[in-house]
Amino acid sequence: MSEQYEYVPHRLLRRRVRDIASGVEGELMAVINENVSDTALEHWMELAYIRGASGREFTTAVANVEPANDQPRTAAGR
């Protein structure tokens, strides 16, 4: 697997978010475009790194990230 990646800007960085796939909330620490393939054929995916209450980070697809319920949603943020 290639060790290639790049950081991607995101409007919710350093904000409290929820992973809709698991329901877990935490702080969005980074969004990284990573080559997630374990073969010679590259497969790039934007992954969100979320730090949960335990202090451990987990990843999820960026499409699964939404603002946590304690933050107001704006028309621009939807």
PyMOL commands that set and color helices and strands:
alter all, ss='L'
color gray80, all
select helices_A, chain A and resi 62-64
alter helices_A, ss='H'
color red, helices_A
select strands_A, chain A and resi 5-7+16-19+25-35+44-52+57-61+65-67
alter strands_A, ss='S'
color yellow, strands_A
deselect
rebuild
show_as cartoon
